[in-house]
Amino acid sequence: MFPTTRRLALCTLLLALAGCAGLQGVPGLGPDVSLREVGAASPEIRKYKQLTVFVSGAAMAMRSSGWSGTSTALEKAFVADVRSSGRFNVAEDGMRPQQLVAQLNVDSLRYVASGKPGAPTLKVTMTLKDRQNGRVLGTVSASAGDGKSEGSTEAQVDAVASGLADYLAAR
């Protein structure tokens, strides 16, 4: 695994070269991770120093047997990766003005525990909003797993969290 600064630089370069159209198998991001900008990130994101993170899920994802552990692991991994980038101070209370909100929505989840047979999938959409006025400042989708290959949801959570945190830190 690349150090965070090298991953960030590599991700930024690859996103710029690909025009954010979608990246497959980016080194350092993990198994079969792709990022796709749904709504271009506003340059205003640069002004924010505080970040609050919320995790939610689609009804089908929340009914998955691994929802509780996956949602908790996703939030922890994302927050840890954002903090290690040094770009944002992640607020615990979520009540500060001039704050950026990262809403991580698990769109789809096929949970497979580490060491168990199966083909996990994880798709997460991150919506970035201004805390004060609720204006959307960007949306990016990250997915891991194609539903065919072996692996574990835990590895996918780490890869998706890292990819989303690197994307955010580069803004």
N, C-alpha and C positions, 0 to 999 in steps of 0.2 A: 504494500500500500504506500502511496506517495505521501509525504508530509503535507499538511493542510495547505501551506503556502504554494507548494508546487501543484497540488490538485486545483487550487483556486486559479492559478495562472493558466494551467492547461485547460480548464473548463472555460475560462473567459476567452482564451484564444480560439478554442473549438466552436464556442457559441458564435463568436464574431465571424469565423470562416464559414460556418454553416448557415448563417443568417437566422439562427434560432428556429429553423424549420423542423428540426428533430434530429437528435443524435442517438445513434445506436452503438452500444458497446464501448463507451468512452473509457479509456484506461483510467483506473483509479476510482471509478464510480461504482464498480461492482458488476454483478451479473446482469447482463441484458438490460441496462438502464437506458431509458430514453427521456429526454427533456423536450418539451414543446411549448413555446410561448403561445398562449391562447389570446391574451391581450397584452400588447407591448407595454413594457415597464416605463412608467413616467420618469423623466429626469428628476422630478421632485423628490424621489426616494432618497436622493443624496442628502437632503436636509435633515433627515431623521436620525436620531442617535439612540432613541428608546424603542424597544420592540416588545410586543406582547404576542404570545402564541396561544391559539386555541385549536383543538382537534375535534372534528366532528366526522360523521360518516353517513353514507347512504344507508337506507333501511336494510338492504341486503347485506352490506358489509357489516353492519352492527349486529346482525343475526348470526354471523360466522362464529364458530366455536372459539376462535382465537382473538375475537374483537378486543376484549378488555386488555389483554397483554400486548397486543399489537398497537393499539392506540396509545397506551402508556409508553411503550418502547419508542414509538415514532416521535412523540413529544420530547422525551428525554434525549434521544439521539440528535434531533434537530436543534434543540436548545444548546446542547453541548457543542455541536459543530458551529453554530452561530457565535457562541461565546468565544470559541477558539479562534475564530476569524478576527476578532477584535473590532469588528465593524459596528456592532450594536451592543448596547447594554440591555439585557433581557430583563424586563420588569416583572416582578412576581405578582404585583397587585393589579396590574392592567388598568389603572385609573389615572395615569398621567396624561396631561394634554400634550400636544405635539408629539404624538406617539404613532408609530406604525404598527398595524395589526397584521399578523400573518395567520390567516385562517387556513388550516390544513384539513382538507376534506378527503376522506378515504372513499373514493368512488367505487372501487371494487377490491375485494379481498378473497383470495382462496388460500386459507391458512394451512400450512404444512409445517409441523414441528421439526426441529433439527434432528437428523438421523432417521426420520420416517420417510417412507417412499411416497412419492407424489410430485405434482407439478404446481408449485405455488405461483400466485400472481398478486400483484399489489399495484394499484393505480391511485395516485394522490394528486389533487389539484390544490395549489396554493394561491389564495387570493390575498393580495396586499391592499390594505385600506388605511385611510387616514382615520385615526381614532376620533377626532373632533367632529368631522363632518360626514364620515362614512363613505367618502368618495373612493372608488376603486382606482388604484394606482398601477395595477398590473396583475396578470394571472398567468401562471405557468403550471403545466401538467408534467408529472414524472411517473414513469411506470417501470416495473421490474418484473421479469418473468414473462414467458410467452404461453404459459399453460401447458407446455409440452416437455420442457426439460426438468430434470431433477434439481432439487435444492431445498432451501428452507426459507420460511417467511422472515426469520430473524436476519438473515443475510440481506434480504431484499429491503427490509426496514432500514438497515444501516446505509445501504447504497442509495435509497431514495432520499433519506434525511440528509445525507452528505451532498447529493446533487442539488437539492433545493437550497440548502444552506450556502453552498458555493455560488449558486445563481444569485441569491439575495446579497451576499457579500460583495459581489462584483458590480452591483448597481450603485 
